Each structure stands twice: as C-alpha cells, then as structure tokens.
Amino acid sequence: MKISKKRKLLYIVSVVLVTIYLIWRIFFTIPWQTNIFVLIFALLLVGNEIISNATAFLLLILRISSTGKLQAKTSIPKFMPHQIVPEVDVIIVTHNEELALLQKTINAATFLKYPDKSKVHVVIADDGNRPAVRELAEAYGVQYIGMTNNTEAKSGNINHALKQLHSPLFVIFDADMIPFSTFLEHSVPFFTKNIDDLANDEDQVKPLGFLQTPQSFYHVDIFQHNLFSGKSISNEQDFFSRDINVLNGANDGAIFTGSNAIFLRQAVDEAGGFPTDTLTEDFELGAKINIAGYASISTILPESAGTTPLDVKGVIKQRVRWGRGVMQSTRNLHIFTNPNISFMNRVILINSYLYWWSFARRLVYIAAPVLYALFKVQVVNANFWLLLVLWAPGYFLLHYALSISPNHIRTEFWGEVQETFFAPYLFIPIILETLGIKAKKFKVTIKNAEASIIDRIYVLPHLMLWIITLFAIVKFNYGKWGSEIMMGSIITFWLLLHFANLTFSIFVALNRTNYRNSERFARKTTGKIYIDNGETARAIEIDDLSESGILFHFASSKNGMAVDQDFSGILYYENQPIEISGSIIRILIENKVTLYGATMSASPETANRHLQLIYDGTNKLLPSEQDGWITPFDTLQINLQIRGGQWRQKINLWRQQVRRLLHLS
C-alpha cells in the first residue's frame, strides 16, 4: 500500500515538531535546582517522553519504509503448474488442554485443502503422553508423537517432534488455534514462489524462513466483553497481528507469535531449533531466523482462529509471561550490539523491546500531574504559554498521524486504555526481568477459565489511582476562575485523560459474567427443514449457528414454525450434507424477516462436518475494525447505563432480603 505525499509530509512535520519539543524539554525544562527525589522523577518523566515518542517515530519509519512493499509481500501467489508441491507437516502442539478443544483443531486440520493431500501430514505433539489424546489421533487418522519428562516446555515438545519429521515445510498450531481450510493454499505458495525467485535472482532475493498469519480469535476479548463493546471495538491483539507485524513483514522481519505460522525446516535447523532458555521461544526463534539471513513475512487476513482468556487473572499472567520472555530473548539476542542484525530488523526488535516498557511509562505519566495538583511538585519547569506552543502542536499532530492507519483497527485512545489496564501488573515483572531476576517456569495459559468474584481484587490498583486522580482534579481546580483555569489547563487535561483511562480500566477489571456456552458464528449456507414426521421439506437459509444452536429463516416467507416445534433437517458444508435435529426456542423479526432460533445437534456421522462448518473462517459477528461512529463517550454511557442498572437490581435485591429477614425476626 502506497502512502500519499500528503501523509508522508504529515509524518515528517509531526516528527519535526515533536523533536523540537523534546530538545526544548531536555535543555530548558528540567528543574536541576530542586531536591534529588524530584529531580530523579523529572528525569524519569523526560526520559519516558523521549522513549514514548521514539516508539511512535519507529512506527512511522515502518509505515514509510513499507511504502510499495505491502502489496507485493502480502498478495497471495498461486501454485504454478510446473512446480511440485512440497510435503508439509502440520504440528498441533498440546500440553494439558481439554480434549474437546483439541478435537476441533485436529478436525479442522483434516479438512485442510492442498493440491496433493497425501503430502499433508497432521501430527499431534503431546508432551503429556496422554492415552486419550493418542486415541483421539487414531480416531482422526493422524500421527501421534507422545513425550514424557519434558523439561523444556513448548520448545522441548516441538523439538522432540521435529526429530521424527522430515518434510521441508512444517506448520505450528497451538491446541486451541483452529486452522481454516485455506491455510495451506494461502501460505505454501509464498514458499514455492520464493524458490522460483531465488532461482532467477539469488543475489537480490532473501530465502523465506517463515510466514506468520495473524492471531485471530472467534470470541470477544476482555476489553470487548467487559466494556460491552463486542460490536464496536476490534480485538486488542489485532493491532499488532494485522497492522504492526504486517509492517514488520514488509521489511522482512515479521515476528513469530507462537502459532499459525509455517516454516522452512532448513531455516529452523540453521537457527538451532526452538530456543529453550526463554519464556518466548516464538519471538526469539523468529529473530534468529532473520539473523541467519532469512526473511519472514506476515499476511493480512487470518487463516485460523482460537480462544483468548476471558478472566482478568489469566490475561495478566499471559502478558507477564510474554513481557518477561521478550526481555529474556532481547538479552539473549543482544539486540542493541549484535553486528549480525540488519538495520531494519534491529528497528523492529527494539520497537518490540520498548513496547513492554510502555506500562511503566504509563504509571509515570499518571503520577506527574497528580504530584503537581496535590503537592505542587513541579517536575517540568516551564512557562505555560511556551509549553502550550511547543508541546500541543506536536503532540496532537503526532497522535493524529498515528491514528490514520489505513485499516482503522485501533485508535490511540483505546491503546492508552489498554496500556493503563495492564500497567499496574506489568511494570514490576519487566523491571525484575531486566535486572536478571527470572521467572523460568513456563505455564500454559488456561483459555477457558471462568471469571470469578475473586478476580475483582484486580480492580484495586486502578480504583486507588482513580480515587487519587479524582481528588487531584477537584483539589487543583477548586476555587479557580477565568485565567486561573486557563493557566492550569494542561495539568487538568492530563488528569482528565488519565481519569478516563482509569475509569475504563476499572470497568474491564470488574469483569462480567459470560452466559454463552458456545460461540455463535455468522455462516451463510442453505439447508432443509423436515417437519410433520419428515413428510414436509422446507428450504432454509442460515444466519448464524453454534455447536448447539442455529438461527435461520425460511427461503419462502409463506412458511413458518412455532416455538417448541421439533424438526430434523440437513445443512450443507461445501455441498456435503450435515444431518441435524432440533427444536424451536424463540422467534423474532429483524428487517421484516422472521428468524427462528433453535437448539440443534448434528448426527454422529456428520458431526465433524458440522464442526468444520462452524469454525472454517473468521467469526463475522465480531468487528475487524474500530467503529468510527461509536466514540469513547458512547462506550462510557453504555457502561454506566448497563452497570448502573445491574447495581440498582443488586441493591434492590439486597433490600428485599434485609426486609425479609427483619420481617422474620
């Protein structure tokens, strides 16, 4: 995708303005004459400003350097008639996941499309050596590689499996990441094309080491779920997977994110296999492959979908492990001094490293205006008007430049909310890992853990910061009028911004119950419903379905059914029948179309096809972009209305219980 000259100019002007501001901040605003503690915090603040803006500059550099490359790097090639399609090992890595979850991934792997299916070898790598998993593999006719006494976590499991496999390409899937049927058709051609390109111009073409497809999820994450924004905010991980990593790949340095990737076996062997001395073997392996002289790319469209934890505790533990792992891996790789790392690859790795420091920076940013508002601790020694002139244009222009990404995945505001939410829990682990205090033990994130009342304890840091910030806003502005309010407007701006971020963080940390047992997917297919003991067949069109339910309408508006009416029928997946039976549980009308919701189950003989119909493709009921019409104010209003109503119900219920007890006494 080509960046217009106007946008390039915007990037350059914003960088210049911010650079001028930073030079002024460094040389003219640090309170050198104050006490040592204030000076240390002032230096921390300006240092964080430099690093924060540097990461923004790095992102703009990636966008500019990717101009003209994205289309060529991400356009899916086709298999050429003269090429022999290579053998591929599809490795599904499992540790202790539930069999029902693993079954969906194995089932989908058997439906992978490929010009020669005999060259696709599905392998289950199980370091638990569980008999039940072996039986599941046998039931699906796929290879099982068990392992006992694994002391090297996921890397040890994969390395053990690779010793017994020999295909030139292999794919890695986590147990919960369900591949789409097009995965191999949309990934292997990148390698066959690369082989042709190398044959034609070996000096100008890098060999392709691996291809990463985006991490995608078929249900909402904690931000979407807990903020009642499952229709308006894209998944928190989309920004990296479908934007940042695609830019990395345009510069031959896509980062391996642990699953949904296909590798050239030779590249992995040259990199020394999967590393075992880090919590993020994926990040480190990808970098080692790049350092070995191989390119890595990331595609734009997802080719698989999986689960993400919905409990706050699980999400935080997952991010702590990722953050610690990246600190370990960047230290192992010597990203700042290693002469074998190319310039753009170093930019990408440093950008990844600095990201994990954004959470500590966020706490410093929250503290700075609070210290001034409550205690008159001045960490920026500046005239108001000079600060306004030098800071505001660059700040707002840079934020605008960062927000006009072509894909509209995330706004800067929601990025700050996410940083604020994770900040209290990540800054200490990152500091400890940087100091060499390691957490070596690998723990698989439990993706289907239920949120509990105990998770509410995670709201305490945000709640304390929220109360302090609110008090600071009131104290700082109380009794001020006219020009006094104007002169304090920058402090008030930062306090209000952090107050908003903390408010949303509290809503996220409070959690809410997930009542759905299985996810609904928007799937457009056809079928038939049989009623009257199978004597009458009526054509239907599917609107959405899940593992236990279906929403459909009749092809003819003349047909209809009643609640509690039983039926049998047939659905179709790629013209293959799926036998179903069920019962109508609700009837609704949308856009003048009568929709029928029903419980449903598939026959044992067609159950695998039913699973494939559900999970083959992204869940289009979830947003892939930010809804520009829904503002943060709208989201805040929605949360206050819904949560306020829930709290009123709980209070009324509590009152009724108290009255009942008083009446009994």
Buried (B, 14 or more C-beta within 10 A) or exposed (E): BEBEEEBBEBBEBBBEBBEEBBEBBBEEBBBEEBEEEBBEBBBBBBEBBEBBBBBBBBBBBBBBBBBEBBEEBBEBBEBEEEBEBBBBBBBBBBBEBEBEBBBBBBBBBBBBBBEEEEBBBBBBBBBBBBEEBBEBBEEBEBBBBBBEEBEBBBBBBBBBBBEEBEBBBBBBBBBBBBBBBBBBBBBBBBBBBBBBBBEEEEEEBBBBBBBBBBBBBBBBBBBBBBBBBBEBBBBBBBBBBBBBBBBBBBBBBBBBBBBBBBBBBBBBEBBEBBBBEBBBBBBBBBBBBBBBEBBBBBBBBBBBBBBBBBBBBBBBBBBBBBBBBBBBBBBBBEBEEEEEBBEBBBBBBBBBBBBBBBBBBBBBBBBBBBBBBBEEBBBBBBEEEEBBEBBBBBBEBBBEBBBEBEBBBBBBBBBBBBBBBBBBBBBEBBEBBBEEEBBEEBEBBBBBBEBEEEBBEBBEBBBEBBEBBBEBBEEBBEEEEEEEEEEBEBBBEBBEBBBBBBBBBBBBBBBBEBEEEEBBBBBEBEBBBBBEEEEEEBEBEBBBBBBEBBBBBBBEEEBEBEEEBEBBBBBBBEEEBBBBBBEBBEBEEEEEEBBBBBEBBBBEEBBBBBBBBBBBBBBEBBBBBBBEEBEBEEBBEBBEEEBEEEEEEEEEEEEEEEEEEEEEE
